[in-house]
Amino acid sequence: MERIGGLSAERQRDRKTFLRLLRRVRIEAKLTQTQLAKILGVTQARVSKYEQGERRIDMLELKAVCDAIKLPLTEFARRFEEACR
């Protein structure tokens, strides 16, 4: 199995899917990166880095994002699982 950046090809694909979903749910909530950042109490650059995969997002940060956009974390997880199929 080929590895890119320390991750298997399958894990790389899942990571890209996660990042696209993270951006998509923000856009669906009709929030800019700046608006989401303000709600979260972080910089717009941090939100951008989350979406670009330049900064890892842990479960607590992901829950904060989901809370900010009024999307249950379980729904985010369901959509992620569905997108990975």
Backbone torsions as a table, in degrees:
resi	resn	phi	psi	omega
1	MET	NA	127.2	-179.5
2	GLU	-70.9	141.4	178.7
3	ARG	-117.3	135.1	178.6
4	ILE	-123.2	120.5	178.2
5	GLY	60.2	30.5	178.6
6	GLY	85.5	-4.6	179.8
7	LEU	-113.4	145.2	175.0
8	SER	-63.9	163.3	179.4
9	ALA	-59.0	-39.2	179.7
10	GLU	-65.3	-43.0	179.0
11	ARG	-66.8	-36.5	176.2
12	GLN	-61.5	-43.7	179.3
13	ARG	-62.8	-44.0	178.3
14	ASP	-63.4	-39.2	179.6
15	ARG	-63.4	-44.3	178.1
16	LYS	-62.7	-39.3	177.4
17	THR	-62.1	-43.9	178.9
18	PHE	-60.5	-46.0	-177.9
19	LEU	-65.4	-40.6	176.9
20	ARG	-63.0	-40.8	-179.9
21	LEU	-66.6	-41.2	179.2
22	LEU	-57.4	-44.3	178.3
23	ARG	-68.1	-43.9	-176.9
24	ARG	-60.4	-43.6	-177.7
25	VAL	-67.7	-31.8	175.7
26	ARG	-65.1	-45.8	-179.4
27	ILE	-64.9	-41.4	177.9
28	GLU	-61.3	-30.6	178.1
29	ALA	-80.0	0.0	178.8
30	LYS	60.7	41.5	177.4
31	LEU	-117.3	140.0	170.9
32	THR	-82.0	167.6	175.3
33	GLN	-59.2	-40.0	-179.4
34	THR	-63.7	-43.5	179.4
35	GLN	-64.6	-43.7	178.4
36	LEU	-63.6	-42.8	179.1
37	ALA	-58.4	-42.5	-179.7
38	LYS	-62.4	-43.3	178.4
39	ILE	-62.0	-41.2	-177.7
40	LEU	-78.0	-18.2	-176.5
41	GLY	76.7	32.1	178.1
42	VAL	-127.5	178.2	178.5
43	THR	-84.0	158.5	174.9
44	GLN	-61.9	-33.6	179.8
45	ALA	-61.5	-37.3	179.4
46	ARG	-65.4	-44.1	178.8
47	VAL	-61.5	-42.6	177.8
48	SER	-60.4	-43.8	-179.7
49	LYS	-65.9	-34.8	173.7
50	TYR	-59.2	-50.4	-174.5
51	GLU	-69.4	-28.2	179.4
52	GLN	-88.7	-8.0	-179.6
53	GLY	79.9	14.7	179.6
54	GLU	-83.7	-15.3	178.3
55	ARG	-136.4	130.4	177.5
56	ARG	-69.8	146.9	177.3
57	ILE	-116.5	124.9	180.0
58	ASP	-88.2	176.0	-174.6
59	MET	-61.3	-39.8	-179.5
60	LEU	-66.7	-38.5	177.4
61	GLU	-67.7	-41.2	178.3
62	LEU	-62.8	-41.0	177.2
63	LYS	-62.5	-39.8	178.4
64	ALA	-63.2	-41.3	177.2
65	VAL	-62.4	-48.2	-179.7
66	CYS	-60.8	-42.2	177.4
67	ASP	-60.9	-42.2	-177.9
68	ALA	-63.4	-35.2	-178.6
69	ILE	-97.2	4.7	177.2
70	LYS	60.7	45.0	176.1
71	LEU	-123.0	119.7	178.9
72	PRO	-57.3	140.0	178.7
73	LEU	-56.4	-37.1	178.8
74	THR	-63.5	-34.1	177.1
75	GLU	-69.9	-39.7	175.5
76	PHE	-59.2	-47.2	-179.3
77	ALA	-61.8	-41.7	179.0
78	ARG	-61.4	-45.0	-180.0
79	ARG	-65.2	-36.9	177.3
80	PHE	-64.4	-47.7	179.1
81	GLU	-59.6	-42.2	179.3
82	GLU	-63.4	-41.9	-179.2
83	ALA	-68.4	-25.3	-178.6
84	CYS	-82.3	-9.9	-179.0
85	ARG	-74.2	NA	NA
